[in-house]
Amino acid sequence: MTEERVRDYWNDNAPAWTQLARSGYDLYRDAINTPAFFAILPEVCGLQGIDIGCGEGHNTRLLAARGANMDAIDISPVFIHLAQATEQANGPLIQYQVASATKLPFADDAFDFATSFMCLMDVPDAKAAIKEVFRVIRPGGFFLFSIEHPCFKTRHLAKVKDAHGQIIAYEVGEYFSDAVQVEKWLFKKADQAFPPVSRPFQIPVFHRTLSFWINETIGAGFRLDAINEPHPNAQTLHDYPELAGAGQVAYFLHLLCRK
Ligand SMILES: C[S@@+](CC[C@H](N)C(=O)[O-])C[C@H]1O[C@@H](n2cnc3c(N)ncnc32)[C@H](O)[C@@H]1O
């Protein structure tokens, strides 16, 4: 699948995604993934950063709130427009532009750090994207990114439930398949949103193995500093019992790398 086709899918998803995420429906992001990401994020205050695949800009704004001078790119013009509209309301802190992760419109060594939240598994040529990130970070700079966990988000995936309907395990398979899959889903409880969202997101996902991510990161020249597999703690599970599945296996993988 081409990047242009991926962009078209995300342009279609962007309005409803933004509406739902800004209304609190992206629970995995807000309760598990983003807090874990920021827990291992090195100090960014006063640094030049680039956020890759920024979507509507939620996480980029959190980075800017920590004092980072942020650029942000996304392949979807609709997402960039929605991000910019929020930015204009709050002051010109973040420079957004439409671009692909595989062709970053920046000079070599331009940034102190790069982030990418849940984007790289959606890029057809993730190897090229990782090389591009390496190029635009200065020596000594870091790259922190999150993706769906390749070992537990496989092409074949089924929930195993007990007699009470509780998820007790996952059945995974086709781990080595790299065929693209267009997933159809909405955030949990999004059917209760008002205004209602009439159709699910359609998201092209490119499955890769754990060794792909580690080898391509090291192969680009990065040193791997930390790996994290965020999952809900007892308080989160108490507050959001609907996230219980994410306590059985790791839904997300975070890699902290250094140039
Ligand atoms: C799951 S969303 C995550 C958005 C945002 N980072 C967040 O955490 O809410 C994936 C994002 O990756 C973007 N994307 C997909 N392919 C891309 C590419 N080649 N270059 C840049 N962005 C891309 C999509 O447009 C979408 O905004």
The ligand as a MOL file (V3000), in Angstrom:
LIG
                    3D

  0  0  0     0  0            999 V3000
M  V30 BEGIN CTAB
M  V30 COUNTS 27 29 0 0 0
M  V30 BEGIN ATOM
M  V30 1 C -2.5890 6.2710 15.7970 0
M  V30 2 S -2.4240 7.8890 15.1280 0 CHG=1
M  V30 3 C -1.5010 8.6540 16.4180 0
M  V30 4 C -1.6290 10.1440 16.4350 0
M  V30 5 C -0.9390 10.8660 17.5830 0
M  V30 6 N 0.5030 10.6510 17.5720 0
M  V30 7 C -1.4980 10.4390 18.9270 0
M  V30 8 O -0.7760 9.8510 19.7290 0
M  V30 9 O -2.6850 10.7210 19.1680 0 CHG=-1
M  V30 10 C -1.2180 7.6100 13.8400 0
M  V30 11 C -0.8280 8.8830 13.1180 0
M  V30 12 O 0.2350 8.5830 12.1890 0
M  V30 13 C 0.0370 9.3750 11.0320 0
M  V30 14 N 0.8230 8.7980 9.9290 0
M  V30 15 C 0.6190 7.6460 9.2610 0
M  V30 16 N 1.5830 7.4690 8.3350 0
M  V30 17 C 2.4240 8.5240 8.4230 0
M  V30 18 C 3.6120 8.9100 7.7410 0
M  V30 19 N 4.1460 8.1760 6.7570 0
M  V30 20 N 4.2210 10.0510 8.1040 0
M  V30 21 C 3.6980 10.8410 9.0770 0
M  V30 22 N 2.5690 10.5260 9.7610 0
M  V30 23 C 1.9410 9.3810 9.4420 0
M  V30 24 C -1.4720 9.3600 10.8390 0
M  V30 25 O -1.9250 10.3740 9.9880 0
M  V30 26 C -1.9430 9.5010 12.2830 0
M  V30 27 O -2.0640 10.8500 12.6510 0
M  V30 END ATOM
M  V30 BEGIN BOND
M  V30 1 1 1 2
M  V30 2 1 2 3
M  V30 3 1 2 10
M  V30 4 1 3 4
M  V30 5 1 4 5
M  V30 6 1 5 6
M  V30 7 1 5 7
M  V30 8 2 7 8
M  V30 9 1 7 9
M  V30 10 1 10 11
M  V30 11 1 11 12
M  V30 12 1 11 26
M  V30 13 1 12 13
M  V30 14 1 13 14
M  V30 15 1 13 24
M  V30 16 1 14 15
M  V30 17 1 14 23
M  V30 18 2 15 16
M  V30 19 1 16 17
M  V30 20 1 17 18
M  V30 21 2 17 23
M  V30 22 1 18 19
M  V30 23 2 18 20
M  V30 24 1 20 21
M  V30 25 2 21 22
M  V30 26 1 22 23
M  V30 27 1 24 25
M  V30 28 1 24 26
M  V30 29 1 26 27
M  V30 END BOND
M  V30 END CTAB
M  END
